[in-house]
Amino acid sequence: MKEKLFEPLKSAVALIADDDGSFRREMAVILELFFRKVIQVTNGLEALEFFEKYPIDVLFLDYNMPKLNGYETAAKIRLQSRLIPIIFMSGNLEESKFINIIKTKPEYFLKKPFYQKDIFEIMSHLKDLLRERQENILLPINDEYSYDMLKK
């Protein structure tokens, strides 16, 4: 049942960026239940490099990371794609950092620790969002070809 419910995510690639190795690995195991592929990186700079080289469909970013924090990473990614879903994950944040997050227009903010119901809520939203965007971004050129507005 769960497989059918989240089927649209099965063709998507997720990237998780978090410098906490044990959290990142545990989160990747969870995300692998939903996504075709999950890429793990340890900082914002690596996340940006992967995003620029490979087709990533969803980003899960920690705020506090070395090299580039989550806000800096999301801001740079937003210059290239306004549509990619970004989910921030973090524990306690100062108000100024939370305001920075809002500026990048994320889909969600997950406050650590979070629970199974939070994951299911996000995945349900992402499933609908990706399906809707997929339907709206393919512009038919002719009977055989279409233009994908999300591709770089």
C-alpha positions in Angstrom: 0.0 0.0 0.0 2.7 2.5 1.0 4.6 1.7 -2.2 1.6 2.7 -4.4 0.9 5.8 -2.3 4.3 7.2 -2.8 5.0 5.8 -6.3 5.7 9.2 -8.0 8.7 9.6 -5.7 10.2 6.3 -6.8 11.7 7.9 -10.0 13.1 10.9 -8.1 16.6 11.5 -6.7 17.1 13.0 -3.3 20.2 14.6 -1.9 20.8 14.9 1.9 23.4 17.3 3.2 24.3 17.0 6.9 27.6 17.0 8.7 26.3 14.7 11.4 27.3 11.3 9.9 25.1 9.1 12.0 22.0 11.3 11.4 22.7 11.5 7.7 23.0 7.8 7.3 19.9 7.1 9.3 17.9 9.7 7.3 19.3 8.2 4.1 17.9 4.8 5.0 14.5 6.3 5.6 14.6 8.3 2.3 15.7 5.2 0.4 12.2 3.7 1.2 10.7 6.5 -0.9 13.2 7.7 -3.6 14.9 5.9 -6.5 18.3 7.2 -5.3 19.6 9.0 -2.3 22.9 10.9 -2.4 24.7 11.8 0.9 27.1 14.7 1.3 28.7 16.2 4.4 28.5 19.9 3.7 26.8 22.6 1.6 29.6 23.0 -0.9 29.4 19.3 -1.8 25.6 19.6 -2.1 26.0 22.5 -4.5 28.6 20.7 -6.6 26.3 17.6 -6.9 23.3 19.8 -7.7 25.3 21.5 -10.5 26.5 18.2 -12.0 23.6 15.7 -11.6 19.8 15.8 -11.8 18.6 16.2 -8.2 14.8 16.3 -7.6 14.6 17.0 -3.9 17.1 18.5 -1.4 17.2 17.8 2.4 19.6 20.4 4.0 20.9 20.8 7.5 21.3 24.5 8.5 24.6 24.2 10.4 27.2 22.7 8.1 30.8 23.5 7.3 32.0 25.2 4.1 28.5 26.4 3.1 25.7 26.3 5.6 22.2 25.3 4.5 21.0 28.8 3.9 24.0 29.7 1.7 23.6 26.5 -0.2 19.9 27.0 -0.7 20.4 30.6 -1.8 22.9 29.5 -4.5 20.6 26.7 -5.6 17.7 29.1 -5.8 19.6 31.2 -8.3 19.6 28.1 -10.6 16.2 26.6 -9.8 13.3 28.2 -8.1 11.2 25.0 -8.3 13.4 22.3 -6.7 11.8 21.3 -3.3 14.1 22.1 -0.4 13.5 20.7 3.0 15.5 22.2 5.9 16.3 20.0 8.9 17.8 21.5 12.1 17.5 21.6 15.8 17.2 24.9 17.7 17.7 27.9 15.5 18.0 31.5 16.3 15.3 33.7 14.8 17.7 35.4 12.3 18.7 32.0 10.9 15.0 30.9 10.6 14.3 34.1 8.7 17.2 33.3 6.4 15.6 29.9 5.8 12.2 31.5 4.9 14.0 33.7 2.3 14.9 30.6 0.3 11.2 29.5 0.1 11.6 25.9 1.3 8.9 23.4 1.1 9.3 22.3 4.7 11.3 22.8 7.8 11.8 19.7 9.9 12.8 20.4 13.5 15.1 17.7 14.8 14.2 15.4 16.3 11.2 14.6 14.1 8.9 11.6 13.9 7.5 9.1 11.4 4.3 11.1 10.9 6.4 14.1 9.9 8.2 12.1 7.3 4.9 10.7 5.9 3.4 14.2 5.8 6.4 15.6 3.8 6.5 12.6 1.4 2.8 13.0 0.7 3.3 16.7 -0.1 6.4 16.0 -2.2 4.6 13.3 -4.1 1.8 15.7 -5.0 4.2 18.5 -5.7 6.5 16.5 -8.0 3.5 15.1 -9.9 2.0 18.5 -10.4 5.2 20.0 -11.5 5.9 17.2 -13.9 2.5 17.7 -15.5 3.1 21.4 -15.8 6.7 21.6 -17.0 6.6 19.4 -20.0 5.7 21.6 -23.0 4.7 19.6 -26.0 6.7 20.4 -29.1 5.2 17.8 -31.4 3.8 14.2 -31.1 7.2 12.8 -30.2 9.0 15.5 -28.2 8.5 17.8 -25.3 10.5 20.5 -23.6 11.3 19.9 -19.9 11.4 23.4 -18.3 13.2 22.0 -15.2 16.2 20.7 -17.0 19.3 22.9 -17.0 
